[in-house]
Amino acid sequence: MIKRPLVAGITALLVVVSGIAMAGPPPAYFVDESKLPFTALPGTSTARYWGINGGAGYRIEVPTDWNGELVLYAHGFRGTGLELTVSNPRIRQWLVTHGYAWAASSFSTNGYDVKQGVKDTHALGALFNGLVGNPVRTYFTGHSMGGHITGVAIEQYPHEYVGALPMCGVMGDNELFDYFLDFNLVAEALAGVPAQFPFPADYQTAVVPGVKGALGPAYPFVLNGQGLSLLGVTQNVSGGPRPAFATSFAAWGNFLFTVGVTGGNIGVAPGNVQDNSTTIYQIDSDPALSPGEIALNAAVLRVTQDPQGRHPNGLANIPPILANFRIPVVTLHTIGDLFVPLSMEQIYARRAAGRGTSDLLVQRAIRDHNHCGFAVPEEESAFADLVNWVKNGVKPAGDDILTPAVVAAPNFGCAFSVPGHAGFPAC
């Protein structure tokens, strides 16, 4: 069954030209309405809704045997292009076959705009109420930037949602961009290359090749002493020693020169949000600084955030996640992800401990090197366990991600990883 409703007073005024709905300048973001329709999965019977709400495209799916519950899904970073697109949740099959409705928004902007993602996804929940009905429970989930959106939304709207599943999320908010800064400035210091901030416009072509050449004969696969030091620092700032980290570094070592090097405002802030002014870099796991580490810390260029770059509360710039949630939260993170690293989860866990909310947080580590490299059954299991926690009070098991010896153990991440993840020894 396909429904294409027109909802007066809810959908924003749009200019439509040849099937392209213009959300309006500046900039001229648009939704290609021809890409919004979607069909039911084989063997399922659902009502499907799509359209544009407040400049954002959306999809909604409601099983014929709807259980009265809704899952809001927030997508990850889309880049800075002008077309706005919607993603179905990867656990869609599980949701509809278990009676859950779901709704997903394109958001009305691209870029790293968590504020708009929070507002548009929350607004989609209100639209769902008008189109379908008022759910008895609403869950919030998302990947990557969508995890950041999830973490912020459940704090901004503390009475709207009953459970949350942020996956591969930027749960350390601004500290992700500090991590990108750390990698590049440490690499330059170890390579003996004078650093600049903001990074020069020709950084990729004029600076990075020389830095890589100074780190090993075939960086990032064959490293010299300086390259191994960069690997060690990156390991420590990304979550600490953990299984197969050398493989993770080889997979991500080139990519990390391309992120967080465009000026420091991340496209949404009025000034620089990046900061390493008090960071102490360590190459090994011994907290005592060696002479080499002392020399490195003296050599690294120090950068301080602008006064208006970060805000401690609210939705401005890059919204903070305070971990003051009031509902059950289950998170998933791959341990070999160096784009949004495991340290994001550790920051979240420490903040939860400081806020007294640790009893509402369960975190699971998955043995994969990719960003959001989960098998669908891992996501399905996490959501099913979240639901059981919400409905029946059964808190699910998770991983200890804060004890260094546990994280460094060869079997770390085995408890919730299904077989088949490449690059890790079998559990």
C-alpha positions, 0 to 999 in steps of 0.5 A, a space after each residue: 500500500 502506498 500513500 502520498 498524503 498532502 498535509 496542509 499547514 505542516 509541509 513547508 512552502 516549496 518551489 517545484 521545478 521539473 520534479 525538483 523541490 527547492 528548499 530555498 537559498 541560501 544555499 540552494 539545497 534541494 530534494 529530488 522528489 522522484 527519489 523519495 518513493 520506495 516499495 515494501 520489502 518482499 513478504 511485508 505489508 506496510 503503508 509508506 509515506 514520503 514527501 517534504 517537511 520544512 525543506 527536508 525529504 522524509 520517508 515513513 513506513 508503518 506495518 499493517 500490524 503496527 505495534 504502536 511504536 516508532 523508531 526515528 532514524 538519523 543518517 550520517 554526514 552527507 558532505 557539503 553537496 546541495 542535494 538532500 537525500 533520505 536513507 532507510 535504516 539498515 534494520 528496516 527488515 527487523 523493524 517492520 517484521 516486528 511491528 515497528 514503524 520507522 521514519 527518516 529525514 534527509 534534514 534540510 541542510 548538509 554539512 556537519 549540521 547536527 542542530 538541523 538534524 536534531 530539529 528536522 528529525 524531531 519535527 518528523 516525529 511530530 509529522 508522524 503524529 499527524 499522518 499516522 497517529 501518536 505512538 505509544 513509544 518512540 525510539 531514536 537511533 542513528 549512524 555516525 553524525 546521526 549518532 551525535 544527533 541521537 545523543 543530543 536529541 535525547 537530552 534536548 527532548 528528555 520526555 519524548 523518547 524512551 530509548 536510544 541506539 547511537 551507532 558509530 556516533 560522534 559521542 565526544 562532539 567537538 573532541 572528534 575535531 581535536 583528534 583530527 587536529 592531533 593527527 595532522 600536527 603530530 605527523 608534521 612534528 614527527 616529520 620535522 615539517 613546520 606546521 601552520 594553523 589554519 592549514 594552508 590551502 595547498 596542504 594536501 599537495 604541498 605539505 602532506 607528501 613530504 610528511 608521508 615521505 618522512 614517516 616511512 618508505 611506504 607510508 602507512 604500510 611500511 613505517 620508520 621510527 617516526 612513522 611508528 611514533 605516529 602510529 603510537 600517538 594515534 593509537 593512544 588518542 583514538 582509544 588506547 592499545 587494542 586488537 589489530 591496531 596496526 591494520 587499522 592504522 594502515 587502513 586509515 593512515 592516508 585518510 586522516 590527512 584529509 579531515 579536519 584541515 579546512 580552517 577549524 570552524 567545521 562549516 557551522 561555527 563562527 570561529 575555530 572549534 579545534 584545540 590541542 593547547 593542553 593535550 599531552 601526547 604519548 607514544 607508548 602506554 607508559 604514562 611517564 613521559 620519555 625524552 622522546 615524548 617530551 621532545 614531541 610535545 615541545 615540537 607540536 604546534 599548539 592551537 586554541 579554540 576561539 571564544 565563540 567556537 564552542 558552547 557548553 550547552 544547547 544546539 549552537 555550532 557543534 552541539 555538546 553531548 553532556 550524557 545527562 540522558 534519562 532513558 536507556 541507551 545502547 551504543 555500538 562502535 567498531 574498534 578499528 574505526 579511526 575516522 570516528 574512533 573508539 575514544 568517542 565512546 570512552 568520552 561518553 562513558 566518562 561523561 556519563 560517570 560524571 553525570 551519574 547516568 552510567 546505569 542507563 548506558 550499555 556500550 558494545 565493541 565490534 571487531 571491524 576496521 570500517 567506520 560503521 562496519 557493523 553486520 546487520 544482525 549486530 544492529 538488530 540484536 542491539 535494538 532488540 536488547 534495547 527494547 527489552 530493557 525499555 519494556 521489561 527492565 532487563 538491562 543488556 550486557 555490554 563491554 568495558 571500554 574504559 579499562 585499558 587492560 580489557 581494551 588491549 586484550 586479544 579477545 576485546 570485542 568478541 562478545 557481540 561481534 558475529 563471524 565474518 569481520 575481515 582483518 581480525 583473528 577469529 574469536 
